[in-house]
């Protein structure tokens, strides 16, 4: 059993955030980071049996920043 699930979080072109778990088929989305924390918890609970569920969820938030040259 892994001790944590890592989600890569990106800003969605439509607004809000999209998250995908590394190494697992878990994908979710939300309008805010606070909401994303909750839906990520729900997604992990649905994906794993209670005995196999990781103890921690890590949200790795990436963001493109565009600046003029």
N, C-alpha and C positions, 0 to 999 in steps of 0.2 A: 504494500500500500504506500502510495506517495503521501508525503506530509502536506503538500500544497498543490493547488492547481493554479497555473499562471495563465491569465488572460491578456492578450494583446488588445489594447483599446485604441481605436482611431475615431476621429471626428467623422461623422457621416456627411456626405455631400448634401443630403436632404435636411441636415440639422440633427442634433443629438449625437449619440455615440453608438458604435458597433464594437462588439467584443467577441473574440474567438479564443478558445482554450488551446494551449499548445499540447499536442499529443492526445487530445480527446476530441470527439465530434460534438462539441458544445459551442453553440453560437447564440448570442443574445444581443439585444439593443435596448436603448432607453433615451429619454430626452435629456436627463441630467446625470451627473456623476453619482449623486446620492441615490437616484432611482436605479442606476446601473449596479450599484453595490447590492441592492435588494434582489434584482432579477438575476444577477450572477449567483447569489446564494440559492435562489429557487432552482436555477438550472442545474447546479451541482447536486442539490438534494435529489432532483429527479433522475439524474444520470447515474448516481452511485447508490448501492445499497448502504444502509446505515453503518454496517460493520466495515465497509470498504471506503467510506467517505473520507477525503482528506480533511485535516484539521484547519487548514488555512486556504484562503483565496488571495492571490496577489493580482492586482490590476496594474499592468504595465502600460501607462498612457503615453502614446506617441502623438506627435503633432507636427505637421509641416508648417514652417514659418517662411513666408515669402517676403523678401526685402528688395528694394530697388538696387541695381548694380551701380 
